[in-house]
Amino acid sequence: GGAGGSVEKLGMPTPETDYYFGRFGFCERQIATPPRPDLGIVVVIPCFNEPELIRSLESLWLCERSGCAVEVIVVVNSPAGCSEEIHSQNQATLKAATEWIAEHCDPRLAVRMLHFPELPPKHAGVGLARKIGMDEALLRFDDLWRLKGIIVGYDSDCQCERNYLTTLEEYYEQYPQSPGCSIYFEHPLSGTLSPQVYEAVGAYELHLRYYVQALRYAGFPHAHHTIGSCMAVRADAYRKQGGMNKRKAGEDFYFLHKVIPLGGFTDLTGTSVIPSARPSDRVPFGTGKAVRSFLEGQETKTYPLEAFLDLKCCFERVAEIYRRGKAPAGEKLEGLPVSMRDFFAEQRFAEALYEICENTSSEAAFRKRFFRWFDGFRAMKSIHHARERFYGAGRVGEQAARLLARLTPGRGADAASSLRDLLQIYRKLDGGGLANKGPLP
């Protein structure tokens, strides 16, 4: 950073953090100001070509204050050689934010702006921007020897409920062993954009919720939403798992699926994040992309329920696979759906299975190791495999209604019920923060 020698005064990082930065670090320490001794939460916001950052800061400012101090680190960024209009939007954002910060002084909610206008194009993107901010958050907590501090992922076009910070603080006090959590979210379904935009956003959110609920129904133990603006992790878990990755998209999915298997990961439903509904081309998938595709006339598709039913059949037989002991892998997988046998062959499961069996002496240990191999990435891969080679994609409303009929038998989910009605039911299944409290002001 440009702060020169003053940065050095903050003392040396602990050996583990020093090792982390030696191995995974991207840049030097950025913030020269020492952290407040009572710092407990750092919210990290990547910001690229974003006209609405102030609204996002405003929603954090309006939050009830937590008992601990909070820092917000905004990483305004762009790749080297990007267009003039992106540079000027980023400059305008920095100027507006600096003015806003001058008018909003609360030492217990400090906003710090970082600017990286020339990131290497090979890596520049939301993953690297999150990483820069989260690495800095790790250093802030490391300075205080407070590795249980909370690093929160947020976005530059999000809003949150007013109990957002207090709920996060209470959650981590209540669950000191939890490495992280996924925070409940609801996209806006009405407002100043066109009705088609809200229809698209509703369909996309239903797809996200259907995916997680279908994985849970299949018996997958690590099924959680993995959304970069709706997550929080402890500093020590962040460090232990090698920090955020530099992916240009899907960084949140890859990151959280390294944290979730640590155990104790949960869903925080007492508060809510409200992501933006705007169409966007900033990343190759996600809400903005889904809205754009919908507006271009593409119907929202999702994964076929059959793919999850095949998974369920497989997960129900984990104990049986274990009990078949030394039998050849082919025999152990007899009777599994053909899509799963095909997937296992492609993933060289026989080798993995041999290794798992060699290293386990109880069914519980086998199950744990099996799901270490069959992790969130493999679950997603197996669903893609089933969709592409066996079943094709399905309409989101249809598949969500089919799953609902299984989740709530006797309630007779009406396949003809609107996407919006289905979404409201799925929100409740996900522990619906706002569903219980009426609309936002």
JOQUIRA-V416650 format. One record per pair of residues at least 24 apart in sequence whose C-alpha atoms are under 6 Angstrom apart, sorted by the first residue. I is the first residue (numbers start at 0). GAP is how many residues later the second one is. If there is no record, write none. Layout:
i/gap
I/GAP
I/GAP
//
This chain:
i/gap
0/29
6/25
37/30
37/31
38/29
38/30
38/31
39/28
39/29
39/109
40/29
40/109
41/28
41/29
41/30
41/109
42/29
42/109
43/28
43/29
43/89
43/108
43/109
43/110
44/29
44/109
44/110
44/111
45/28
45/29
45/83
45/84
46/28
46/29
46/109
47/28
47/29
48/37
48/40
48/41
51/105
52/103
55/100
55/101
55/102
55/103
58/100
58/101
62/99
62/100
63/98
63/99
65/99
65/100
68/39
69/38
69/39
70/38
70/39
70/40
71/39
72/39
73/39
73/40
74/39
74/40
75/39
76/38
76/39
76/40
77/39
78/39
78/40
78/41
78/42
78/45
79/38
79/39
79/40
124/123
125/122
126/118
126/119
126/120
126/121
126/124
127/118
130/113
137/97
146/88
146/89
147/86
147/87
148/85
148/86
149/83
149/84
150/81
150/82
150/83
151/79
151/80
152/75
152/76
152/78
152/79
153/75
154/74
156/119
157/116
157/117
157/118
158/114
158/115
159/112
159/113
159/114
160/111
163/107
177/86
177/87
178/54
178/55
178/58
178/86
179/52
179/53
179/85
180/50
180/51
180/84
180/85
180/86
181/48
181/49
181/85
181/86
182/47
182/48
182/84
182/85
183/85
183/88
184/87
184/88
184/89
185/88
186/87
186/88
199/91
199/94
205/217
209/190
217/90
217/93
217/94
225/26
225/27
226/25
227/24
248/34
256/119
268/162
268/164
269/163
270/162
271/161
300/93
300/94
300/95
301/91
301/92
301/93
301/94
302/90
302/91
303/89
303/90
304/94
306/76
306/79
309/27
338/47
//
